[in-house]
Amino acid sequence: MPREAEPSANEKAFLLKALQDEQIRLDGREFDQYRPLELTFGDEYGVANVSLGKTKILAKASAEVTVPFADRPLDGIFTIATELSPMTAPHFEVNRPTETEVLLSRLLEKTVRRSGALDTESLCLVAGQKCWSVRVDVHVLSHDGNLTDAACFAVVAALRHFRKPDTSIENGVLTVYTPAEREPVPLGWLHSPFCVTWSFFGDEGETALLDADWMEEQVRVASVTISLNRHGEICQIAKLGGVPVEAVALLQCTSVALTKVKEFSTFLDGKLAEDAKRRDKGGFMAELRAENDRVVG
């Protein structure tokens, strides 16, 4: 397996000196500032393209009718699949998950699926027989640090943007309607969790940075990912090794994370409203009203 490229000793020393002695980041950001966040939606429902600085993520949601799990006959199925290909970075290989990919997949799973963000009971069509299986595929297009926050934002955006076909059941027969027959319907969404990742630097982790880029990730001594929604409900806190972090510092990080999550939520709501306005050409019911008006006239 190819090894990941590492910064030189001079680059590491320069970055650490800037952070600890000069209190500045190489890209000029504040310690608690994110890189520019951009979000665009595709022509299809459920396609979200997210850019966090030079880190780029594409998330695509899809749904199909399938059989529910035997132990959960009243629930639909929801899965998240991540892919880090050689296009992302040379050290990633197809069908050979690295530690980065495994950790990313687990954090997304805990943050979005296990927190109950998606109402899986609303995906049930016929108890024990038929349900919707919703899947989100996460493709990392460019890796420049902080994959977790960008990927989580992309997954939430794709799911909230997604529309599944409308259905009806008559005499035990399930009918799935095309978009031309009935307007697709949004998923049952309960809350929007986002990830906020802090990186710690110094011998004792005394310096904390938000949204570390790739270079900063190479020299950090610990990291903490906090997942929460805009109401302050914490879904999970992941600290995977590294030096210990003081409880007071963790509380301060959580407080700042809540502020950032509220900003993410407002930003996403605005983008969804813009996209809905762009797509709104009257809708199916408006077309019917227009036809009735022409008949009356």
C-alpha positions in Angstrom: 0.0 0.0 0.0 1.4 3.4 -0.9 2.3 5.6 2.0 0.8 9.0 2.6 3.0 11.9 1.8 4.3 13.7 4.9 5.4 17.4 5.3 9.1 17.9 5.8 10.6 18.6 9.3 11.1 22.3 8.3 7.5 22.6 7.4 6.3 21.0 10.6 8.6 23.2 12.7 7.5 26.4 10.8 3.8 25.6 11.3 4.2 24.8 15.1 6.3 28.0 15.7 3.7 30.1 13.9 0.9 28.6 16.0 2.5 28.6 19.4 4.8 31.6 19.3 3.1 33.9 16.9 -0.5 32.8 17.5 -1.2 32.8 13.7 -2.3 30.1 11.2 -0.5 29.8 7.9 -3.7 30.7 6.0 -4.4 33.7 8.2 -7.6 32.3 9.7 -8.6 32.8 13.4 -8.2 29.7 15.6 -12.0 29.2 15.7 -12.7 30.0 12.0 -13.8 27.6 9.3 -12.5 27.8 5.7 -15.1 29.1 3.2 -18.0 26.6 2.9 -19.8 26.2 -0.4 -22.8 24.1 -1.2 -24.4 23.4 -4.6 -27.3 21.0 -5.5 -27.4 18.9 -8.6 -30.3 18.7 -11.1 -31.5 15.5 -9.5 -32.9 15.5 -6.0 -30.5 14.3 -3.3 -27.2 15.4 -5.0 -25.1 17.7 -2.8 -21.6 19.0 -3.7 -19.8 20.5 -0.7 -16.5 22.4 -0.7 -14.7 23.3 2.5 -11.6 25.1 1.4 -9.9 22.7 -1.0 -11.7 19.7 0.5 -14.5 18.6 -1.8 -17.2 16.1 -1.1 -20.0 14.8 -3.3 -23.0 13.0 -1.6 -25.8 11.3 -3.5 -29.0 10.0 -1.8 -31.1 7.3 -3.5 -34.0 5.0 -2.5 -35.4 1.7 -3.6 -38.2 -0.6 -2.3 -36.9 -3.6 -0.5 -37.8 -6.1 2.3 -37.2 -4.8 5.9 -35.0 -6.6 8.4 -36.7 -9.4 10.2 -36.0 -7.9 13.7 -37.3 -4.5 12.7 -40.4 -5.1 10.6 -41.8 -1.6 11.1 -38.6 0.3 10.1 -37.1 1.1 6.7 -33.4 0.8 6.0 -30.9 3.6 6.0 -27.2 3.2 5.1 -24.2 5.5 4.5 -21.4 4.3 2.2 -18.1 6.2 1.9 -15.5 6.0 -0.8 -11.9 7.3 -0.8 -10.4 6.5 -4.2 -6.9 7.2 -5.6 -8.4 10.3 -7.2 -8.7 11.7 -3.7 -5.0 11.0 -2.8 -2.5 8.6 -4.2 -2.3 6.5 -1.0 -6.0 5.5 -1.1 -6.7 2.3 -3.0 -9.9 0.9 -4.4 -11.5 -1.9 -2.2 -8.8 -1.5 0.5 -10.2 0.8 3.2 -7.6 2.8 5.1 -7.9 3.9 8.8 -9.1 7.3 7.6 -12.0 5.8 5.6 -13.1 3.5 8.4 -13.1 6.3 11.0 -15.0 8.6 8.6 -17.6 5.9 8.0 -18.0 5.2 11.7 -18.3 8.9 12.7 -21.0 9.5 10.0 -22.8 6.4 11.1 -22.9 7.6 14.7 -23.7 11.2 13.9 -26.5 10.8 11.4 -27.9 7.2 11.5 -27.7 6.3 15.2 -28.8 9.8 16.4 -32.2 9.2 14.7 -32.0 12.1 12.4 -33.9 10.2 9.7 -37.3 8.8 10.8 -36.9 5.2 9.6 -40.5 4.3 10.7 -41.8 6.6 8.0 -39.9 4.5 5.4 -42.1 1.5 6.1 -44.6 0.7 3.4 -46.1 -2.7 4.4 -45.1 -4.0 7.8 -42.6 -6.9 7.5 -42.9 -7.0 3.7 -41.9 -3.8 2.0 -40.1 -0.7 2.9 -37.9 2.0 1.5 -34.1 1.5 1.6 -32.4 4.9 1.7 -28.7 5.0 0.9 -26.2 7.9 0.8 -23.0 7.5 -1.2 -20.2 9.8 -0.1 -17.4 10.4 -2.6 -14.4 12.4 -1.5 -13.2 14.3 -4.6 -10.4 16.3 -2.9 -8.7 15.8 0.5 -7.2 18.9 2.2 -8.1 18.1 5.7 -11.2 17.9 7.9 -13.1 15.2 5.8 -15.4 14.5 8.7 -17.1 17.9 9.0 -17.4 18.3 5.2 -18.7 14.8 4.7 -21.3 15.1 7.5 -22.6 18.4 6.1 -22.8 16.8 2.6 -24.8 13.8 3.9 -27.3 16.0 5.8 -27.7 18.3 2.8 -28.2 15.4 0.4 -30.9 13.8 2.7 -32.8 17.0 3.3 -32.7 17.8 -0.4 -33.8 14.3 -1.5 -37.3 13.4 -2.6 -38.6 9.8 -2.8 -41.4 8.7 -5.1 -44.9 8.9 -3.7 -46.7 5.6 -3.1 -50.2 4.2 -2.4 -51.6 0.9 -1.3 -54.9 -0.5 -2.5 -56.1 -4.0 -1.7 -52.6 -4.9 -0.7 -51.1 -3.7 -4.0 -48.3 -1.2 -3.7 -48.1 1.5 -6.4 -45.0 3.7 -6.8 -45.8 6.8 -8.8 -43.4 8.6 -11.2 -42.6 12.3 -10.7 -45.0 13.0 -13.7 -47.9 11.3 -11.9 -47.3 12.7 -8.4 -44.9 15.1 -6.8 -42.0 13.2 -5.0 -42.1 13.6 -1.2 -39.3 14.6 1.2 -38.0 12.2 3.8 -39.2 12.2 7.4 -36.5 14.4 8.9 -36.3 14.9 12.7 -33.2 17.0 13.3 -30.0 18.1 11.6 -26.7 16.9 13.3 -23.4 18.3 12.2 -19.8 17.4 13.1 -17.3 20.0 14.4 -13.7 18.8 14.7 -11.1 20.4 16.9 -7.4 19.7 16.6 -4.9 20.2 19.5 -1.2 21.2 19.3 1.7 21.5 21.7 3.2 19.1 24.2 0.0 19.1 26.3 -2.5 20.0 23.7 -2.8 23.6 25.0 -3.6 25.1 21.5 -6.9 24.2 19.9 -7.8 24.9 16.2 -11.0 24.5 14.4 -11.2 23.0 10.9 -7.6 21.9 10.5 -6.3 21.6 6.9 -4.2 18.7 5.7 -0.9 20.3 6.9 -2.2 21.1 10.3 -3.6 17.5 10.7 -0.1 16.1 10.1 1.4 17.8 13.2 -1.5 17.8 15.7 -1.2 15.7 18.9 -5.0 15.0 19.4 -8.4 15.7 17.8 -12.0 15.7 19.1 -15.1 15.5 16.9 -18.3 16.8 18.5 -21.6 16.0 16.8 -24.6 18.0 17.8 -27.7 19.8 16.4 -28.8 23.4 16.6 -30.7 22.8 19.8 -27.5 21.8 21.7 -28.3 18.1 21.8 -25.0 16.2 21.6 -25.1 13.1 19.4 -21.6 11.9 20.1 -18.1 13.0 21.1 -15.2 11.1 19.5 -11.6 11.5 20.8 -9.5 8.8 19.1 -6.2 8.7 21.0 -3.6 11.4 21.4 -2.7 13.5 24.4 -5.4 14.1 27.1 -7.6 17.1 26.8 -8.7 19.1 29.9 -12.4 19.0 30.7 -12.6 22.8 30.8 -11.1 23.0 27.3 -13.6 20.4 26.0 -16.5 22.4 27.4 -15.2 25.5 25.7 -14.9 23.6 22.4 -18.5 22.4 22.8 -19.8 25.9 23.3 -18.1 27.2 20.2 -19.2 24.1 18.3 -22.9 24.9 19.1 -22.4 28.4 17.6 -20.9 26.9 14.4 -23.7 24.3 14.1 -26.3 27.0 14.3 -24.5 28.8 11.5 -24.3 25.5 9.4 -28.1 25.0 10.0 -29.0 28.5 8.9 -26.7 28.3 5.9 -28.2 24.9 4.8 -31.8 26.2 5.3 -31.0 29.2 3.1 -29.5 27.0 0.3 -32.5 24.6 0.4 -34.9 27.6 0.1 -32.9 29.0 -2.8 -33.0 25.6 -4.6 -36.8 25.1 -3.9 -37.4 28.6 -5.4 -35.3 27.8 -8.4 -37.2 24.5 -9.0 -40.7 25.9 -8.3 -42.3 26.4 -11.6 -45.8 26.1 -10.2 -45.8 22.4 -9.5 -48.3 19.8 -10.6 -51.3 21.3 -8.7 -50.6 24.7 -10.3 -50.7 23.1 -13.8 -54.1 21.5 -13.0 -55.4 24.9 -11.8 -54.1 26.5 -14.9 -55.9 23.9 -17.1 -59.1 24.5 -15.1 -58.8 28.2 -15.6 -58.5 27.8 -19.3 -61.6 25.5 -19.4 -63.6 28.0 -17.4 -62.5 30.9 -19.6 
